[in-house]
Amino acid sequence: MSYRQRAVTCPKCGFQFDILYARTISCQGCNRILSSLSCEYVKCPRCEFEFPLSRSAAKAANVLKRWRPSI
């Protein structure tokens, strides 16, 4: 999956970021992401605005949910 497929733009501040980065930094400790890895929201790492994912970003998030590192 390429960066372009995982890229999300915050509707409040315009910051463009990788959904994987947001899940790691901004969503850390969130009860929704901890209870099920399929949260339909994302939080901007810059302004901390939380917003629903677009359909393409949600698809990327689901792919990341199923990803397992190769050993």
PyMOL commands that set and color helices and strands:
alter all, ss='L'
color gray80, all
select helices_A, chain A and resi 3-6+19-25+31-35+55-66
alter helices_A, ss='H'
color red, helices_A
select strands_A, chain A and resi 7-9+16-18+41-43+50-52
alter strands_A, ss='S'
color yellow, strands_A
deselect
rebuild
show_as cartoon
